[in-house]
Amino acid sequence: MIVPLIPVQETRTTTEVGRIGENLASYYLEAHGIECSIVDRRGADIWCKTKADKMFTVEVKAASHPIKVKDGKKEYLYYNFNVRNKKADQYLLTCLDTNFCRIFDRAEILRRIGLKNLFMKPEEFSRDRMMGDLEKLHEYYS
């Protein structure tokens, strides 16, 4: 599967970042045989249907680039995902600077999240992890 190239732009609005993330998420899901409809409803951005006729919802969260967080004298890079609604079946987190994504079910999101933000290190996003997540999702709903 080809990872599409999306040029990095610092001036994108949050709406633009979100829409790009939703389309990127749909591309990855469709490439794995999961039919997608972008619905942009509260709590779910994509409704999905598998070839086995199973349906599930996906909330997409996108980050344009990692942010610097200071802890004393040290600086760390983190992607910041604002997850308010926790009603979707699956959560697909996209990083537009690398175009990699991660997929977590609702239970994993609830386990990892603070009040409403999920901070993830750039090392948690790679092609291998993304492909593993997509394969697990496909197998789970097949």
C-alpha positions as CSV (number, residue, x, y, z in Angstrom):
1,M,0.0,0.0,0.0
2,I,1.3,3.4,-0.9
3,V,1.5,6.1,1.8
4,P,0.2,9.2,0.1
5,L,2.3,12.4,0.2
6,I,0.5,15.3,1.7
7,P,2.6,18.5,1.9
8,V,3.1,20.0,5.3
9,Q,1.6,23.4,5.8
10,E,1.8,25.3,9.0
11,T,-1.2,27.6,8.1
12,R,-3.9,25.0,7.9
13,T,-7.0,25.5,10.0
14,T,-8.2,22.8,12.4
15,T,-11.1,22.2,10.0
16,E,-8.7,21.6,7.1
17,V,-6.5,19.3,9.2
18,G,-9.6,17.3,10.3
19,R,-10.9,16.9,6.7
20,I,-7.5,15.8,5.4
21,G,-7.3,13.3,8.3
22,E,-10.8,11.9,7.5
23,N,-9.9,11.4,3.8
24,L,-6.6,9.9,4.7
25,A,-8.3,7.5,7.1
26,S,-10.9,6.5,4.5
27,Y,-8.1,5.8,2.0
28,Y,-6.4,3.4,4.4
29,L,-9.6,1.7,5.4
30,E,-10.8,1.3,1.8
31,A,-7.4,-0.1,0.8
32,H,-8.0,-2.8,3.4
33,G,-11.4,-3.8,2.0
34,I,-13.5,-1.7,4.4
35,E,-16.2,0.4,2.8
36,C,-16.4,3.9,4.2
37,S,-18.9,6.7,4.3
38,I,-17.6,10.0,5.8
39,V,-20.6,11.3,7.8
40,D,-19.1,14.0,10.0
41,R,-21.5,13.4,12.8
42,R,-20.8,14.0,16.5
43,G,-19.0,11.1,17.9
44,A,-18.3,9.4,14.5
45,D,-16.7,10.7,11.4
46,I,-16.8,7.5,9.3
47,W,-19.3,4.7,9.1
48,C,-17.7,1.5,8.0
49,K,-19.0,-1.7,6.5
50,T,-17.0,-4.9,5.9
51,K,-17.5,-7.5,3.3
52,A,-18.8,-9.7,6.1
53,D,-21.6,-7.1,6.5
54,K,-20.4,-5.9,9.9
55,M,-20.7,-2.2,10.6
56,F,-18.7,0.0,12.9
57,T,-18.0,3.7,13.5
58,V,-14.7,5.5,13.4
59,E,-13.8,8.8,15.0
60,V,-10.8,10.4,13.3
61,K,-8.4,12.7,15.0
62,A,-5.6,14.4,13.1
63,A,-2.5,16.2,14.1
64,S,-0.6,18.4,11.6
65,H,2.7,18.0,13.5
66,P,4.1,17.2,16.9
67,I,4.3,19.9,19.6
68,K,7.1,20.6,22.0
69,V,6.4,20.0,25.6
70,K,8.9,21.2,28.3
71,D,9.5,19.2,31.4
72,G,12.0,21.1,33.5
73,K,15.1,21.5,31.3
74,K,14.1,18.7,28.8
75,E,11.9,19.1,25.8
76,Y,9.8,16.3,24.3
77,L,7.8,16.0,21.1
78,Y,4.2,14.8,21.3
79,Y,1.3,14.6,19.0
80,N,-1.8,16.1,20.7
81,F,-5.1,14.5,19.9
82,N,-8.2,16.1,21.4
83,V,-10.7,13.3,22.0
84,R,-13.9,14.7,23.5
85,N,-16.5,12.2,22.4
86,K,-15.8,8.7,23.4
87,K,-18.7,7.0,21.6
88,A,-17.2,5.5,18.5
89,D,-16.2,1.9,18.1
90,Q,-12.7,2.7,16.8
91,Y,-10.4,5.7,16.8
92,L,-8.0,6.4,14.0
93,L,-5.3,8.9,14.8
94,T,-3.5,10.4,11.9
95,C,-0.2,12.4,11.7
96,L,-0.2,14.6,8.7
97,D,3.6,15.2,8.8
98,T,4.3,11.5,8.2
99,N,0.8,10.4,7.0
100,F,1.0,7.4,9.3
101,C,-2.0,6.4,11.5
102,R,-2.8,4.3,14.5
103,I,-6.1,2.6,15.3
104,F,-7.4,2.0,18.8
105,D,-10.7,0.7,20.0
106,R,-12.8,2.6,22.5
107,A,-11.5,0.6,25.5
108,E,-7.9,1.4,24.6
109,I,-8.6,5.1,24.1
110,L,-10.3,5.3,27.5
111,R,-7.3,3.5,29.0
112,R,-4.7,5.9,27.4
113,I,-6.5,9.3,27.6
114,G,-6.4,12.0,30.2
115,L,-9.4,14.3,30.6
116,K,-9.8,14.9,26.9
117,N,-6.3,14.9,25.3
118,L,-4.2,12.0,24.2
119,F,-0.5,12.7,23.9
120,M,1.5,10.3,21.8
121,K,5.2,10.2,21.0
122,P,6.3,10.3,17.4
123,E,8.0,6.9,17.8
124,E,4.5,5.4,18.3
125,F,3.7,6.1,14.6
126,S,5.4,4.0,12.0
127,R,4.5,2.2,8.8
128,D,4.8,-1.2,10.5
129,R,2.6,-0.2,13.5
130,M,0.0,1.3,11.1
131,M,-0.1,-1.8,8.9
132,G,-0.4,-4.0,12.0
133,D,-3.3,-1.9,13.3
134,L,-5.1,-2.0,9.9
135,E,-4.6,-5.8,9.7
136,K,-6.0,-6.3,13.3
137,L,-9.0,-4.1,12.5
138,H,-9.7,-6.0,9.3
139,E,-9.4,-9.4,11.1
140,Y,-11.6,-8.3,14.0
141,Y,-14.5,-7.3,11.8
142,S,-14.2,-10.1,9.2
